[in-house]
Amino acid sequence: MRVLVQLVKEARVDIAGETVGQIGRGFLLFVGFTKGDGVETLEKMADKVVKLRVFPDENGKTNKSLSDVGGAILSVSQFTLYARAREGNRPSFVDALPGGESEPLYALFNNFLKERGFAVETGRFGADMQVLLNNDGPFTLWLDSEELKK
């Protein structure tokens, strides 16, 4: 599982001109899955995301979590996080879990985030989405479940 975390002042997802998910301050998450991802991985990643201390405190140090700042989450499925572009110029997506297998994992991951007390907005799985954001910092983190296993 991979999650690209972006701190945002605001973000939204539009589909065909209609806003389907929108937040103010918080995290914009791009979420992708691969073979072997399961419930344990999703729970560990949800814990990691919500416990990240990446918002500035009164001294400007990254010391506050999402709950400390009253932030929300906008979660967007993105299989391209598992793109391979080592050879040639056209990316390969063989490491990305097929939609039929990843859609329930995506729903479960979002549910785990909600269970941890956060407002979670989403895009629409498999849709052609336009993601608009006001990146805060910019501050972007790459989380890979392989790192959680070490």
C-alpha positions as protocol buffer text, in pm:
chain_id: "A"
residue {
  index: 1
  type: MET
  ca { x: 0 y: 0 z: 0 }
}
residue {
  index: 2
  type: ARG
  ca { x: 119 y: 346 z: -81 }
}
residue {
  index: 3
  type: VAL
  ca { x: -19 y: 677 z: 39 }
}
residue {
  index: 4
  type: LEU
  ca { x: 96 y: 1016 z: -79 }
}
residue {
  index: 5
  type: VAL
  ca { x: 6 y: 1265 z: 196 }
}
residue {
  index: 6
  type: GLN
  ca { x: -25 y: 1633 z: 116 }
}
residue {
  index: 7
  type: LEU
  ca { x: -96 y: 1894 z: 381 }
}
residue {
  index: 8
  type: VAL
  ca { x: -360 y: 2124 z: 242 }
}
residue {
  index: 9
  type: LYS
  ca { x: -534 y: 2444 z: 337 }
}
residue {
  index: 10
  type: GLU
  ca { x: -823 y: 2316 z: 125 }
}
residue {
  index: 11
  type: ALA
  ca { x: -884 y: 2052 z: -138 }
}
residue {
  index: 12
  type: ARG
  ca { x: -1168 y: 1915 z: -346 }
}
residue {
  index: 13
  type: VAL
  ca { x: -1248 y: 1650 z: -603 }
}
residue {
  index: 14
  type: ASP
  ca { x: -1467 y: 1731 z: -903 }
}
residue {
  index: 15
  type: ILE
  ca { x: -1622 y: 1487 z: -1147 }
}
residue {
  index: 16
  type: ALA
  ca { x: -1783 y: 1622 z: -1463 }
}
residue {
  index: 17
  type: GLY
  ca { x: -1802 y: 1969 z: -1307 }
}
residue {
  index: 18
  type: GLU
  ca { x: -1963 y: 1848 z: -982 }
}
residue {
  index: 19
  type: THR
  ca { x: -1779 y: 1860 z: -648 }
}
residue {
  index: 20
  type: VAL
  ca { x: -1803 y: 1516 z: -486 }
}
residue {
  index: 21
  type: GLY
  ca { x: -1557 y: 1562 z: -196 }
}
residue {
  index: 22
  type: GLN
  ca { x: -1420 y: 1871 z: -26 }
}
residue {
  index: 23
  type: ILE
  ca { x: -1225 y: 1964 z: 289 }
}
residue {
  index: 24
  type: GLY
  ca { x: -1063 y: 2264 z: 452 }
}
residue {
  index: 25
  type: ARG
  ca { x: -739 y: 2221 z: 643 }
}
residue {
  index: 26
  type: GLY
  ca { x: -609 y: 1868 z: 661 }
}
residue {
  index: 27
  type: PHE
  ca { x: -467 y: 1586 z: 450 }
}
residue {
  index: 28
  type: LEU
  ca { x: -520 y: 1509 z: 85 }
}
residue {
  index: 29
  type: LEU
  ca { x: -438 y: 1140 z: 52 }
}
residue {
  index: 30
  type: PHE
  ca { x: -365 y: 965 z: -276 }
}
residue {
  index: 31
  type: VAL
  ca { x: -406 y: 593 z: -203 }
}
residue {
  index: 32
  type: GLY
  ca { x: -285 y: 291 z: -402 }
}
residue {
  index: 33
  type: PHE
  ca { x: -279 y: -84 z: -340 }
}
residue {
  index: 34
  type: THR
  ca { x: -67 y: -378 z: -447 }
}
residue {
  index: 35
  type: LYS
  ca { x: -66 y: -757 z: -410 }
}
residue {
  index: 36
  type: GLY
  ca { x: -55 y: -874 z: -50 }
}
residue {
  index: 37
  type: ASP
  ca { x: -228 y: -570 z: 101 }
}
residue {
  index: 38
  type: GLY
  ca { x: -478 y: -674 z: 365 }
}
residue {
  index: 39
  type: VAL
  ca { x: -659 y: -563 z: 678 }
}
residue {
  index: 40
  type: GLU
  ca { x: -345 y: -548 z: 894 }
}
residue {
  index: 41
  type: THR
  ca { x: -166 y: -326 z: 641 }
}
residue {
  index: 42
  type: LEU
  ca { x: -467 y: -94 z: 611 }
}
residue {
  index: 43
  type: GLU
  ca { x: -499 y: -56 z: 987 }
}
residue {
  index: 44
  type: LYS
  ca { x: -127 y: 18 z: 1031 }
}
residue {
  index: 45
  type: MET
  ca { x: -137 y: 274 z: 751 }
}
residue {
  index: 46
  type: ALA
  ca { x: -449 y: 441 z: 894 }
}
residue {
  index: 47
  type: ASP
  ca { x: -275 y: 467 z: 1233 }
}
residue {
  index: 48
  type: LYS
  ca { x: 38 y: 609 z: 1073 }
}
residue {
  index: 49
  type: VAL
  ca { x: -157 y: 871 z: 877 }
}
residue {
  index: 50
  type: VAL
  ca { x: -367 y: 1000 z: 1167 }
}
residue {
  index: 51
  type: LYS
  ca { x: -74 y: 1008 z: 1411 }
}
residue {
  index: 52
  type: LEU
  ca { x: 165 y: 1199 z: 1183 }
}
residue {
  index: 53
  type: ARG
  ca { x: 292 y: 1510 z: 1362 }
}
residue {
  index: 54
  type: VAL
  ca { x: 347 y: 1734 z: 1063 }
}
residue {
  index: 55
  type: PHE
  ca { x: 155 y: 2053 z: 1136 }
}
residue {
  index: 56
  type: PRO
  ca { x: 350 y: 2344 z: 1284 }
}
residue {
  index: 57
  type: ASP
  ca { x: 322 y: 2426 z: 1652 }
}
residue {
  index: 58
  type: GLU
  ca { x: 345 y: 2776 z: 1800 }
}
residue {
  index: 59
  type: ASN
  ca { x: 724 y: 2767 z: 1741 }
}
residue {
  index: 60
  type: GLY
  ca { x: 694 y: 2663 z: 1377 }
}
residue {
  index: 61
  type: LYS
  ca { x: 811 y: 2305 z: 1447 }
}
residue {
  index: 62
  type: THR
  ca { x: 627 y: 2014 z: 1285 }
}
residue {
  index: 63
  type: ASN
  ca { x: 482 y: 1886 z: 1608 }
}
residue {
  index: 64
  type: LYS
  ca { x: 103 y: 1877 z: 1577 }
}
residue {
  index: 65
  type: SER
  ca { x: -117 y: 1598 z: 1445 }
}
residue {
  index: 66
  type: LEU
  ca { x: -432 y: 1611 z: 1237 }
}
residue {
  index: 67
  type: SER
  ca { x: -648 y: 1590 z: 1550 }
}
residue {
  index: 68
  type: ASP
  ca { x: -449 y: 1872 z: 1716 }
}
residue {
  index: 69
  type: VAL
  ca { x: -546 y: 2109 z: 1434 }
}
residue {
  index: 70
  type: GLY
  ca { x: -901 y: 1980 z: 1385 }
}
residue {
  index: 71
  type: GLY
  ca { x: -819 y: 1868 z: 1032 }
}
residue {
  index: 72
  type: ALA
  ca { x: -1012 y: 1652 z: 789 }
}
residue {
  index: 73
  type: ILE
  ca { x: -913 y: 1399 z: 523 }
}
residue {
  index: 74
  type: LEU
  ca { x: -982 y: 1390 z: 151 }
}
residue {
  index: 75
  type: SER
  ca { x: -896 y: 1041 z: 24 }
}
residue {
  index: 76
  type: VAL
  ca { x: -851 y: 975 z: -348 }
}
residue {
  index: 77
  type: SER
  ca { x: -784 y: 633 z: -499 }
}
residue {
  index: 78
  type: GLN
  ca { x: -484 y: 635 z: -735 }
}
residue {
  index: 79
  type: PHE
  ca { x: -352 y: 312 z: -884 }
}
residue {
  index: 80
  type: THR
  ca { x: -76 y: 506 z: -1062 }
}
residue {
  index: 81
  type: LEU
  ca { x: 118 y: 518 z: -733 }
}
residue {
  index: 82
  type: TYR
  ca { x: 238 y: 173 z: -838 }
}
residue {
  index: 83
  type: ALA
  ca { x: 355 y: 278 z: -1183 }
}
residue {
  index: 84
  type: ARG
  ca { x: 692 y: 150 z: -1301 }
}
residue {
  index: 85
  type: ALA
  ca { x: 879 y: 368 z: -1546 }
}
residue {
  index: 86
  type: ARG
  ca { x: 1226 y: 216 z: -1528 }
}
residue {
  index: 87
  type: GLU
  ca { x: 1226 y: 89 z: -1882 }
}
residue {
  index: 88
  type: GLY
  ca { x: 1099 y: 286 z: -2177 }
}
residue {
  index: 89
  type: ASN
  ca { x: 875 y: 587 z: -2160 }
}
residue {
  index: 90
  type: ARG
  ca { x: 537 y: 428 z: -2106 }
}
residue {
  index: 91
  type: PRO
  ca { x: 467 y: 337 z: -1743 }
}
residue {
  index: 92
  type: SER
  ca { x: 366 y: -15 z: -1647 }
}
residue {
  index: 93
  type: PHE
  ca { x: 100 y: -71 z: -1383 }
}
residue {
  index: 94
  type: VAL
  ca { x: 152 y: -444 z: -1326 }
}
residue {
  index: 95
  type: ASP
  ca { x: 222 y: -387 z: -955 }
}
residue {
  index: 96
  type: ALA
  ca { x: -109 y: -206 z: -899 }
}
residue {
  index: 97
  type: LEU
  ca { x: -389 y: -419 z: -762 }
}
residue {
  index: 98
  type: PRO
  ca { x: -679 y: -450 z: -1009 }
}
residue {
  index: 99
  type: GLY
  ca { x: -984 y: -233 z: -939 }
}
residue {
  index: 100
  type: GLY
  ca { x: -1209 y: -519 z: -838 }
}
residue {
  index: 101
  type: GLU
  ca { x: -966 y: -614 z: -563 }
}
residue {
  index: 102
  type: SER
  ca { x: -856 y: -266 z: -457 }
}
residue {
  index: 103
  type: GLU
  ca { x: -1198 y: -99 z: -435 }
}
residue {
  index: 104
  type: PRO
  ca { x: -1302 y: -288 z: -118 }
}
residue {
  index: 105
  type: LEU
  ca { x: -960 y: -218 z: 37 }
}
residue {
  index: 106
  type: TYR
  ca { x: -1002 y: 152 z: -40 }
}
residue {
  index: 107
  type: ALA
  ca { x: -1346 y: 154 z: 126 }
}
residue {
  index: 108
  type: LEU
  ca { x: -1210 y: -31 z: 430 }
}
residue {
  index: 109
  type: PHE
  ca { x: -912 y: 204 z: 463 }
}
residue {
  index: 110
  type: ASN
  ca { x: -1144 y: 506 z: 458 }
}
residue {
  index: 111
  type: ASN
  ca { x: -1363 y: 338 z: 718 }
}
residue {
  index: 112
  type: PHE
  ca { x: -1058 y: 284 z: 943 }
}
residue {
  index: 113
  type: LEU
  ca { x: -981 y: 656 z: 916 }
}
residue {
  index: 114
  type: LYS
  ca { x: -1341 y: 740 z: 1013 }
}
residue {
  index: 115
  type: GLU
  ca { x: -1328 y: 494 z: 1305 }
}
residue {
  index: 116
  type: ARG
  ca { x: -1029 y: 690 z: 1436 }
}
residue {
  index: 117
  type: GLY
  ca { x: -1251 y: 998 z: 1462 }
}
residue {
  index: 118
  type: PHE
  ca { x: -1184 y: 1190 z: 1143 }
}
residue {
  index: 119
  type: ALA
  ca { x: -1412 y: 1346 z: 886 }
}
residue {
  index: 120
  type: VAL
  ca { x: -1328 y: 1168 z: 560 }
}
residue {
  index: 121
  type: GLU
  ca { x: -1437 y: 1287 z: 217 }
}
residue {
  index: 122
  type: THR
  ca { x: -1356 y: 1087 z: -95 }
}
residue {
  index: 123
  type: GLY
  ca { x: -1346 y: 1097 z: -467 }
}
residue {
  index: 124
  type: ARG
  ca { x: -1528 y: 828 z: -664 }
}
residue {
  index: 125
  type: PHE
  ca { x: -1337 y: 505 z: -719 }
}
residue {
  index: 126
  type: GLY
  ca { x: -1238 y: 455 z: -1083 }
}
residue {
  index: 127
  type: ALA
  ca { x: -1381 y: 788 z: -1201 }
}
residue {
  index: 128
  type: ASP
  ca { x: -1203 y: 1052 z: -1406 }
}
residue {
  index: 129
  type: MET
  ca { x: -1146 y: 1305 z: -1128 }
}
residue {
  index: 130
  type: GLN
  ca { x: -1008 y: 1655 z: -1115 }
}
residue {
  index: 131
  type: VAL
  ca { x: -831 y: 1719 z: -785 }
}
residue {
  index: 132
  type: LEU
  ca { x: -786 y: 2080 z: -684 }
}
residue {
  index: 133
  type: LEU
  ca { x: -575 y: 2169 z: -384 }
}
residue {
  index: 134
  type: ASN
  ca { x: -411 y: 2451 z: -200 }
}
residue {
  index: 135
  type: ASN
  ca { x: -96 y: 2276 z: -77 }
}
residue {
  index: 136
  type: ASP
  ca { x: 23 y: 2399 z: 262 }
}
residue {
  index: 137
  type: GLY
  ca { x: 399 y: 2442 z: 275 }
}
residue {
  index: 138
  type: PRO
  ca { x: 420 y: 2264 z: 36 }
}
residue {
  index: 139
  type: PHE
  ca { x: 449 y: 1962 z: 260 }
}
residue {
  index: 140
  type: THR
  ca { x: 421 y: 1620 z: 98 }
}
residue {
  index: 141
  type: LEU
  ca { x: 507 y: 1276 z: 243 }
}
residue {
  index: 142
  type: TRP
  ca { x: 538 y: 937 z: 75 }
}
residue {
  index: 143
  type: LEU
  ca { x: 423 y: 645 z: 291 }
}
residue {
  index: 144
  type: ASP
  ca { x: 486 y: 289 z: 175 }
}
residue {
  index: 145
  type: SER
  ca { x: 359 y: -8 z: 373 }
}
residue {
  index: 146
  type: GLU
  ca { x: 691 y: -185 z: 308 }
}
residue {
  index: 147
  type: GLU
  ca { x: 849 y: 72 z: 541 }
}
residue {
  index: 148
  type: LEU
  ca { x: 600 y: -14 z: 815 }
}
residue {
  index: 149
  type: LYS
  ca { x: 723 y: -374 z: 814 }
}
residue {
  index: 150
  type: LYS
  ca { x: 1083 y: -287 z: 897 }
}
